Amino acid sequence: MSWGITLILLAAGVGLCLLGGVNRDDVFGLLMRIIGVVLLLVVSIFGRLLWLDLAGIALALWLPSAAKGQQI
């Protein structure tokens, strides 16, 4: 995938995720977020952007685990 298409899809994905959060209609906002996440996944998988993959892995490792806050 060329750099131009990669940057356009990346900008569209981030823009849709951000606009989906401020949209007053819940269903349309959720749809915008889903499309934005799909675009970011397409860029991450087919765009060969290692820095985006590493940022996702770092975010996943930074999040607290579910078992940490649970009491048995």
N, C-alpha and C positions, 0 to 999 in steps of 0.2 A: 504494500500500500504506500502511495507516495506521501510526502510530508504535508502537502497541501490538503489532501483529503483527510489525513490523520488530524491535523489541526482544526479543520472545519467540524469534523465529527466530535472531537474533544470539546470544542467550544459549545457546540449544540447540546451535548450531553450535560455539561456543567450548567449551562443556561437553563435547560429544561428542569434540572433538579432544583435549582434555586427558585425559578418561577413557580414550580409546583408547590413549594413551601409557602409562598405568599398568596396563592390563589384562594379566593373566598369559597369557591365551589369545591367541596371535598372530593367528589368523584373525579372531576376534571383535573384537580391538583394531583391526585394519586396517579392518574393516567400519565400526566406529564412527568412525574417522578419515575414511573416504571419505564417509560420510553427513554428518559435520560440515563437511567442505570443500564439499560440494554445498549445504548450507544457507547457508554463508557466501557462496557464489557467487550463490545466489538473492537473498539480501539485498543483495548488492553490485549486481546487475544490475537488480532490480526495486524495490529500496528507495529508490533515488535518494540514496544516501549517498555524497556526493562525498569525504568524509574517508577512507572505507574504500578507495575506488579510489585515492586519492592515496597512502595508506599502502602499498598493493600495488605501485604504480609505484616508490615510493621504495625498497621492499625489493628489487625486481627490479634497480634501478640500483645498489644497494649491494652486491649479491652479486658475487663476483669472476667474471671471464669465464673460460671454459674454455680459451681459447687462451693465457691469461697464464701458466699453470703448465706447459704442455706444451712439450716439447723435440722438435725435428724431427730 
